[in-house]
Amino acid sequence: MRPAPAVWDKVALHIIIDGYNLIKNSPWLSALDRQDLQLGREALVDLLADYKKVKAHKITVVFDGAGSIDATASRDRIKGIHVVFSRHGRSADSVIKNMASKEREKALVVSSDRDVALTAASFQAATIPASEFEARLALTARLDAAGAPGEDEAGWIPTTRKKGPSRRLPKRNRRNRMKVRKL
């Protein structure tokens, strides 16, 4: 049985990130990644740690360890961020899909990989492209530096006045939107 809509805000959100996908889709992180692979990963974990200070969501970053010599999967916790390397012979995508199947409605998967996003959505997990998530990371960092949320760059001020068509989105899309708003 699913929780009532009022309970959805209280359900813990587990953000599962396709690490290399986010790094490759980010101009800043990919520049660091081209210099040194470890440097790109560390910069991503630092960004996520700063984000976690503002938003207390559970965050897991999955990196592809399929090409490594080590046959076992590696799991670490760095600055409050769970870092997972897939074991030899298994891709990060399959690890993410497996995590999404276990977490289901509690998961938000960050990946621009269409196959990963569609599979996660089939398990009722919310999905967001890597570039959009990076923009939300930057916005959260700016709001944290400013001290208080207010008017954003586009000039939008939060209001309760409704605009637009009265047609409701399908339930799956409303849930996805609700999870993305928590970012």
N, C-alpha and C positions, 0 to 999 in steps of 0.2 A: 504494500500500500504506500502510495506517495504522500509526502507531507502536504499540508494545506498551503495555499499560496502565501499566507502570512508567515509561514515557517521558512520559506525559501531564503529569506534574507539572513536567517540564522544558520543555515547549512554552510559548513566550512567549504571553502573553495580550494581545490588542489590544482595549481597551475603546472602543467606538464609541458616542458619546452623542448623542441627539437633543436638542440644546441648548435650544431653546425649549420642548420638551415637558417637560424636567426643570424648567425655570424655572417654567412654568405650574403644575406639580404640586407645587411646593414653596411652603408658606405664606411662608417668610422671603424666598426669592428672588423670588417673584411680587410681594411688597410693594415690594421694591427696583425691580423691573421697571416697576411702575406709576408710580414716581417718575421714572425715566429708563431707557430701554431699554439704553443703554450701561452703566449702573450695575449692572443685573441680570446682564449678560454678564460684566463684570469680577469680580463677586462669585462667579459660578460658576467662572470660571477660577482665582480665588484658592483656592477650596475644593478644586478638583481638583489644584492645585499642591501644597497641603498633603498631600493624599492620596498623591500621587506620591512624596513624600519618604518615606513609610512603606512603600508598596507600589510597587515599581518596574515597573509595567505600562506599556505604551505606551497613551497616551490620546489620542483624537481627538474633538473636539466639532464637530458639524456644525450650523450655523445656516442658516436659510432666507434666502437673498438674492434670491429670485425677484421680489420687489417693488422691488428696487433699480434705479437707473438704469444702473449699471455692468454691461456685458454679459459681463465675464469673471469667472470664479470667483476667489475670493481665498483664499489659504492663508498662514497665519502660524504662527509657533511662539512662544508666550508662556509664559514660566516653565516650559518643558519640555512644555507641552501643545500639541498640534497643533490649531489653530483653522481650520475650513474654512467658507467661506460659499459656498452654491450660486450658480451663475451665473444670470443673468437668464433666465427661462423654464423653469428647472428647480428642482424642490422639494428641500428637504433630505432628505425621505423617499426620493426616488429616488437621491440620493447615498449615503445610508446603505445602501440595498438593494444598490447596486453594490459598495460596499466590503465588505459581508457576503458577496457572491458571490465576491469575490476572496480574502478572508481565510479563509472557510469555517470549519473547526474551531478556528482560532486566535482567532476573534472572539467578543466578548461584546457584544451590542447592548442599550443602555439606552434603552428607550422604552415608554411606555404606549399608544402607537398600535398597535392590534391588527393592522392590515395590515402595518406594518413588522415587528412581532414574528413574525408567521406567515411572512412572506417570508424573514426572517433564519433562522428555524428550519428552513425548507425547504432552506437551504444548509448545514445542520448547525452553524450558529452558535448559541451559547447566548444566551438572552434573559433580561432582568430588568426588571420595571416600574420606572418612574422613582422612585416613592415608596419602594420597597424599596431601591433603590440609594442614595437620599438617607439612609435610615436607616443603611446600612452606612458611608457617609461619616462620619456623626455618631459611630457606634460606633468607627470607626478613630481619629477625632480624640480621643475620650475615652480610648481605650486608649493612644494616643501620649502624651497629657498625663499619664496615670497612670504611664507608664514601662514597665509589663509587663502582659501578659495574665494574667488570673486569673479570678476569679469575676465574671460579668457581673451586670447588674441583676436578672435573673430568678432568680439563685441557682444557676445551672447551673455545675458544675465539670466540665471535660473528663475523660472516663474511657474506658476501652476495653471496659467491660462493655456487652454488647449488650442492647437492649430492643426490644420490638415484634415484629411479624410477621417471619417469616423469608423472605417472598416478596420477590424482587428486583424492582427497577424495570426498565423497559425500558432498553436500552443508551443510547438518545438522552437519556432523563431522567437517567441516572446521569452521563453526560458533562456535561450542563447543570449538574447539582448540583455536580460537581467544579470546574467553571469558576467558579461563583458562590461556592464556598467560598474560592477564591483571593482574593476581594475582601476 
